[in-house]
């Protein structure tokens, strides 16, 4: 028995090649950590540079923090949210200089740095912060590989000794009411929710009523009809449209619906079942399979897009409904670099400002409100080509090119329009600083952050005092023999 086990034993080789590979793995990990730290440090320095140049503009709707975040998003080709995360962590390196030095040296990775930042974020006293920073930096590089929970516990032990009110408490998941949508897949999205029992009962009964509003020849089973009924409710419809296919069926007519409208961009051939090209659900990044498009086409109102290739510019500032629909279908998302905000949530921006530039597809694009304000007040410059391509020139002489979102799915929407010509020379005043028109924030980021920390510290202090009272409250007084029994 012992001899057979020896055949299963293997002694790894100790050669120059194996040692070189292991050394390469370690060096690569260290280099990756150092590169991540340098990136965050550079992001923070860019913010400090812009703040020196124009101030913090803390009461602007798009303040210096947001403007720098947009620059970072464009440079890294990431979302505004991700760029904001980089900016936050970069600035935290200044709050944790000792930990930052360990990070820059490559001794800890990005995951550990993020955990340290979060677990120390409620410390408000400078002396306590410096003490925690020093202790964590001394220990972090020597900590072995740990789960996220174990790592958080190790950091919390240090924080608790220096500032008990700053320990991040684990919050119980709120068992309140909510409705959650999962990721779309093959044209369907999973829906989960928690409602008042009375509302759930009413919804259940309403789905049953709608599911029974079709004739007996409808090919769907009850489960499918109930699922479709929920969609009908969302559209404000009073019943389901029957799918029996009989012209004389009284339930086959389209039901009345409310003001909710969902727009889908699709090829005509796909709607007729002659193409496998998927459709795009405007307002999200969802693709609808061709077979689902053909089914939807039987009950949806079809509105052909009019390509304005040879149409003249429209009079006035506000584009017509047809022109607006075309631009949103062509662009699909915000046209600023690094932004994927859906076109339905964007402004329609004149690349050459109106009235100097025409109201025409070759001079209009989708911009989310933040990037619209960046163009207006933060020196972002753009030039639009006849096929909808936009060339951006950002501060620091950075150039980026964005193409319409329809380029892959619907290239016919990028057929060049007539090159837009300025109606008149654009005066220098139209390109100047219009800061007096910048929308203002009700509260600054610093105020919101301070209020959050104060509230969390007060909550932690109350919890500590409550536990203390439970542990050290005096016990019940001893009963005398003359007292009546406690029942």
C-alpha positions in Angstrom: 0.0 0.0 0.0 2.8 2.4 0.9 4.7 1.5 -2.2 1.7 2.3 -4.5 1.4 5.8 -3.0 5.0 6.5 -3.9 4.1 6.2 -7.5 1.6 9.0 -7.1 4.1 11.4 -5.6 5.8 14.1 -7.7 8.6 16.4 -6.7 8.5 19.7 -8.7 11.8 20.5 -10.4 14.0 23.2 -9.1 15.6 24.4 -12.3 16.8 27.7 -13.6 13.7 27.7 -16.0 11.2 27.1 -13.2 12.8 29.8 -11.0 12.8 32.3 -13.8 9.1 31.6 -14.5 8.2 32.1 -10.8 10.3 35.3 -10.7 8.5 36.5 -13.8 5.1 35.9 -12.2 6.0 37.8 -9.1 7.6 40.7 -11.0 4.6 41.0 -13.3 2.2 41.2 -10.3 4.4 43.9 -8.8 4.5 45.8 -12.0 0.8 45.5 -12.4 0.3 46.9 -8.9 2.7 49.8 -9.5 1.0 50.6 -12.8 -2.4 50.8 -11.1 -1.0 53.1 -8.4 0.6 55.3 -11.0 -2.7 55.6 -12.9 -4.6 56.6 -9.8 -1.9 59.1 -8.8 -1.9 60.7 -12.3 -5.7 61.0 -12.2 -5.5 62.8 -8.9 -2.8 65.1 -10.2 -4.9 66.0 -13.2 -7.7 67.0 -10.8 -5.3 69.2 -8.8 -4.0 70.8 -12.0 -7.5 71.6 -13.2 -8.4 72.9 -9.7 -5.4 75.2 -9.8 -6.4 76.4 -13.2 -10.1 77.2 -12.6 -10.9 76.5 -9.0 -13.1 73.7 -7.8 -16.4 75.2 -9.0 -18.0 73.2 -6.3 -21.5 74.7 -6.8 -21.6 74.0 -10.6 -23.8 71.3 -11.9 -20.7 70.0 -13.7 -18.0 70.9 -11.3 -14.2 70.4 -11.7 -14.5 66.9 -10.3 -17.0 65.9 -12.9 -15.1 67.6 -15.7 -11.9 65.8 -14.8 -13.8 62.5 -14.6 -15.1 63.0 -18.1 -11.5 63.6 -19.3 -10.4 60.4 -17.7 -13.3 58.5 -19.1 -12.4 59.6 -22.6 -8.7 58.8 -22.1 -9.3 55.3 -20.7 -12.4 54.5 -22.8 -14.5 53.8 -19.7 -17.8 55.0 -18.4 -18.2 58.2 -16.4 -19.0 56.1 -13.3 -15.7 54.1 -13.6 -13.7 57.2 -14.2 -15.3 58.8 -11.1 -14.2 55.7 -9.1 -10.6 56.1 -10.3 -10.7 59.8 -9.4 -12.0 59.0 -5.9 -9.4 56.4 -5.2 -6.6 58.7 -6.6 -7.6 61.4 -4.2 -7.7 58.9 -1.3 -4.0 58.3 -1.9 -3.4 61.7 -0.4 -5.5 60.8 2.6 -3.5 57.6 3.1 0.1 58.6 2.2 1.8 55.7 3.9 -0.6 53.1 2.4 -0.2 54.9 -1.0 3.6 54.5 -0.7 3.2 50.7 -0.2 0.8 50.6 -3.2 3.2 52.6 -5.4 6.0 50.2 -4.4 3.8 47.3 -5.7 3.5 45.5 -2.3 -0.3 45.6 -2.3 -2.8 45.3 -5.2 -5.7 47.4 -6.3 -8.2 45.2 -4.5 -6.5 45.6 -1.1 -6.1 49.3 -1.6 -9.8 49.7 -2.4 -10.7 47.7 0.8 -8.4 49.8 2.9 -9.9 53.0 1.5 -13.5 51.9 2.3 -12.8 50.5 5.7 -11.1 53.8 6.8 -13.5 56.2 5.1 -15.4 57.2 8.2 -12.3 58.5 10.2 -12.7 62.2 10.6 -9.9 63.0 13.1 -6.5 63.8 11.4 -4.4 62.3 14.2 -6.4 59.1 14.2 -6.2 58.9 10.4 -2.4 59.3 10.5 -2.2 56.5 13.1 -4.4 54.1 11.2 -2.5 54.9 7.9 0.8 54.1 9.6 -0.3 50.9 11.2 -2.1 49.5 8.1 0.9 50.4 5.9 3.3 48.5 8.2 1.1 45.4 8.2 -0.5 45.3 4.7 2.6 44.2 2.8 3.0 41.2 5.2 -0.6 40.1 5.2 -1.1 36.7 3.5 -3.7 36.1 0.9 -7.1 36.5 2.6 -10.7 36.6 1.7 -12.3 40.0 1.4 -14.2 39.5 4.7 -11.0 38.4 6.6 -9.1 41.4 5.2 -11.9 43.8 6.2 -11.7 42.3 9.8 -8.0 42.9 10.0 -8.4 46.5 9.0 -11.3 47.0 11.3 -9.3 45.9 14.3 -6.8 48.7 13.7 -9.6 51.3 13.1 -11.5 50.2 16.2 -8.4 50.9 18.4 -8.0 54.4 17.0 -11.5 55.5 16.3 -14.3 53.1 17.3 -17.0 55.2 15.7 -15.3 54.9 12.3 -15.7 51.1 12.0 -17.8 50.2 9.0 -20.8 48.2 10.2 -22.3 45.4 8.2 -25.7 46.5 7.1 -28.5 44.0 7.0 -30.0 43.7 3.6 -33.1 45.9 3.6 -36.2 43.7 3.3 -38.2 46.6 1.9 -40.2 46.7 -1.3 -38.3 46.7 -4.6 -38.5 45.7 -8.2 -35.2 44.5 -9.8 -34.5 43.8 -13.5 -31.9 41.3 -14.5 -29.6 41.3 -17.5 -31.3 40.9 -20.8 -30.7 37.7 -22.7 -32.2 36.7 -26.1 -34.7 39.5 -25.9 -36.0 38.5 -22.4 -35.3 40.0 -19.0 -35.7 38.4 -15.6 -37.9 40.4 -13.2 -37.8 40.0 -9.4 -39.8 42.1 -6.9 -41.1 42.5 -3.4 -44.5 44.2 -2.9 -47.0 44.7 -0.2 -49.1 41.6 0.0 -52.2 43.5 -0.9 -50.5 45.0 -4.0 -49.2 41.5 -5.0 -52.7 40.0 -4.7 -54.1 42.8 -6.8 -51.4 42.3 -9.5 -51.9 38.6 -9.5 -55.7 39.0 -10.1 -55.1 41.7 -12.7 -52.8 39.4 -14.7 -55.4 36.7 -14.6 -58.0 39.0 -15.9 -55.8 40.2 -18.8 -54.8 36.6 -19.6 -58.4 35.7 -20.0 -59.2 38.6 -22.3 -58.2 36.6 -25.4 -60.3 34.0 -27.2 -59.9 30.2 -26.7 -58.0 29.9 -29.9 -55.0 32.0 -28.7 -51.9 29.7 -29.0 -50.3 30.8 -25.8 -50.6 28.9 -22.5 -51.7 30.7 -19.3 -48.1 31.3 -18.1 -47.2 33.0 -21.4 -50.3 35.1 -21.4 -49.7 36.2 -17.8 -46.2 37.2 -18.7 -47.4 39.2 -21.7 -50.1 40.7 -19.5 -47.5 42.3 -17.3 -46.0 44.0 -20.4 -49.5 45.1 -21.4 -49.9 46.7 -17.9 -46.6 48.5 -18.4 -48.0 50.0 -21.6 -51.2 51.0 -20.0 -53.3 48.6 -22.1 -56.7 47.5 -21.0 -56.4 44.0 -22.4 -54.2 41.6 -24.4 -54.3 41.4 -28.2 -55.4 37.9 -29.2 -53.0 35.9 -31.4 -55.4 33.4 -32.8 -55.0 34.9 -36.3 -58.7 35.1 -37.1 -59.7 38.4 -38.7 -63.2 38.2 -37.2 -61.9 37.7 -33.6 -63.1 40.7 -31.5 -60.0 40.4 -29.3 -57.6 40.5 -32.2 -57.6 44.3 -32.5 -54.8 46.3 -30.8 -55.8 47.3 -27.3 -55.9 50.9 -26.1 -52.7 51.8 -24.4 -51.4 54.7 -22.3 -48.5 57.1 -22.9 -45.7 54.6 -22.4 -43.9 54.0 -25.8 -41.0 51.7 -26.4 -38.9 52.3 -29.5 -37.1 49.5 -31.3 -34.8 50.2 -34.3 -34.8 47.3 -36.8 -34.3 46.6 -40.5 -37.5 46.2 -42.6 -36.3 42.8 -43.8 -36.0 41.6 -40.2 -39.5 42.7 -39.4 -40.7 40.7 -42.4 -38.7 37.6 -41.3 -36.3 37.9 -44.2 -33.2 38.9 -42.2 -31.3 37.6 -39.2 -30.1 41.1 -38.1 -31.2 41.8 -34.5 -32.9 45.0 -33.5 -31.9 47.5 -30.9 -34.1 48.6 -28.0 -33.7 52.3 -27.7 -33.0 53.4 -24.1 -30.9 50.3 -23.3 -28.1 48.2 -24.7 -30.5 45.3 -25.4 -30.5 43.5 -28.8 -33.7 41.8 -29.8 -33.4 38.6 -31.9 -34.8 38.7 -35.4 -37.4 36.0 -34.7 -38.7 38.2 -31.8 -38.8 41.2 -34.1 -41.0 39.4 -36.6 -43.4 38.5 -33.8 -43.4 42.1 -32.4 -44.0 43.5 -35.9 -47.5 41.9 -36.0 -48.7 44.0 -33.0 -46.5 47.1 -33.0 -47.0 50.4 -34.8 -44.3 50.7 -37.5 -42.7 54.1 -38.2 -40.2 54.2 -41.1 -37.1 56.3 -40.5 -36.6 59.0 -43.0 -32.9 59.4 -44.0 -32.3 63.1 -44.5 -29.5 62.6 -46.9 -30.9 65.0 -49.5 -33.3 67.0 -47.4 -32.6 70.7 -46.8 -31.9 72.0 -43.3 -35.0 72.6 -41.2 -36.0 76.1 -40.1 -35.8 76.9 -36.4 -33.8 75.5 -33.5 -35.9 72.5 -32.5 -35.6 69.5 -34.9 -38.8 67.9 -36.2 -40.0 64.6 -34.8 -38.7 62.8 -37.9 -35.3 64.3 -37.7 -35.0 63.7 -34.0 -36.0 60.1 -34.4 -33.4 59.6 -37.1 -30.6 61.1 -35.1 -31.4 59.0 -32.0 -31.6 55.8 -34.1 -28.3 56.6 -35.8 -26.4 57.5 -32.6 -28.1 55.1 -30.2 -26.0 56.6 -27.3 -24.3 59.8 -26.2 -21.6 60.7 -28.8 -19.0 61.9 -26.3 -15.9 59.6 -25.9 -16.3 57.1 -23.1 -20.1 57.6 -22.6 -22.8 55.0 -23.2 -25.9 57.0 -22.0 -28.8 55.9 -24.1 -29.9 58.3 -26.9 -33.4 58.6 -25.4 -31.9 60.2 -22.3 -29.7 62.7 -24.3 -30.1 66.2 -25.6 -30.0 66.9 -29.3 -26.9 69.2 -29.7 -26.1 71.4 -32.7 -22.4 70.8 -33.3 -22.1 74.3 -34.9 -24.2 76.3 -32.5 -27.6 77.5 -33.7 -28.3 79.9 -35.4 -24.9 79.8 -37.0 -25.1 76.1 -37.8 -28.1 74.4 -39.5 -30.7 72.2 -38.0 -29.7 69.1 -40.0 -28.7 65.6 -39.3 -25.1 66.5 -40.4 -25.0 69.1 -37.6 -27.0 67.4 -34.8 -25.9 64.6 -32.5 -26.9 63.1 -29.1 -25.2 64.4 -26.0 -26.1 63.5 -22.4 -26.7 66.5 -20.2 -23.2 66.3 -18.5 -21.3 66.2 -21.8 -23.5 68.9 -23.2 -22.5 71.1 -20.3 -18.9 70.1 -20.7 -19.0 71.3 -24.3 -20.7 74.5 -23.4 -18.6 75.5 -20.3 -15.5 73.4 -20.1 -13.8 73.9 -23.4 -14.7 70.6 -25.2 -14.6 71.2 -29.0 -16.2 69.0 -31.6 -16.5 68.7 -35.4 -19.1 66.5 -37.1 -18.6 64.7 -40.4 -21.3 64.0 -42.9 -21.7 60.4 -41.9 -22.3 61.3 -38.2 -18.7 60.7 -37.1 -17.6 63.2 -34.4 -14.0 64.4 -33.8 -13.4 65.8 -30.3 -10.6 68.1 -29.2 -10.4 68.1 -25.4 -8.3 70.1 -23.0 -4.6 69.1 -23.2 -4.8 68.8 -27.0 -6.3 65.3 -26.7 -8.2 64.1 -29.8 -10.9 61.4 -29.9 -13.1 60.1 -32.6 -16.5 58.6 -32.0 -18.7 56.8 -34.6 -22.5 56.4 -34.4 -23.7 53.4 -32.5 -25.6 52.2 -35.6 -22.3 51.6 -37.5 -22.3 47.8 -36.9 -26.0 47.0 -36.9 -27.5 49.6 -39.3 -24.7 51.0 -41.5 -27.3 52.4 -43.9 -28.1 55.1 -41.3 -24.5 56.4 -41.7 -25.0 57.2 -45.4 -23.4 60.7 -45.6 -25.8 63.6 -45.5 -25.0 66.9 -47.2 -22.1 68.6 -45.5 -23.5 71.2 -43.1 -22.4 74.7 -43.8 -22.5 77.4 -41.2 -25.4 79.8 -41.8 -23.1 82.6 -40.8 -19.6 83.1 -39.3 -19.6 81.9 -35.7 -18.6 84.9 -33.5 -15.9 84.5 -30.9 -18.5 85.4 -28.2 -20.5 82.2 -29.0 -17.4 80.2 -28.0 -16.6 82.0 -24.8 -17.1 81.4 -21.1 -20.9 81.4 -20.3 -20.5 80.4 -16.7 -23.3 82.6 -15.5 -25.7 80.2 -17.3 -24.2 77.0 -15.7 -26.9 75.3 -13.6 -26.0 75.2 -9.9 -25.9 72.3 -7.4 -28.1 72.5 -4.4 -25.3 71.0 -2.2 -21.6 70.4 -3.0 -19.9 67.1 -3.1 -17.9 68.0 0.0 -21.1 68.8 1.9 -22.7 65.6 0.9 -19.7 63.6 1.9 -19.4 65.3 5.3 -23.1 64.7 6.0 -22.8 61.0 5.1 -19.8 60.5 7.4 -21.4 62.4 10.3 -24.6 60.3 10.0 -22.7 57.0 9.8 -20.5 57.9 12.8 -23.6 58.9 14.8 -25.2 55.5 13.9 -22.1 53.6 15.0 -21.9 55.5 18.2 -25.5 54.8 19.0 -25.0 51.1 18.3 -21.9 51.0 20.6 -23.8 52.6 23.4 -26.7 50.3 23.0 -24.5 47.2 23.2 -22.7 48.7 26.2 -26.0 49.3 28.0 -27.1 45.7 27.4 -23.8 44.2 28.6 -23.4 46.4 31.7 -26.9 47.3 32.9 -27.5 46.4 36.5 -29.3 43.1 37.2 -32.7 42.9 38.8 -32.9 43.7 42.5 -33.0 40.8 44.9 -36.5 40.0 46.2 -37.2 40.0 49.9 -39.3 37.2 51.5 -42.1 39.7 52.1 -42.5 40.6 48.4 -45.3 39.0 46.5 -44.3 36.4 43.9 -43.7 37.7 40.4 -46.9 36.2 38.8 
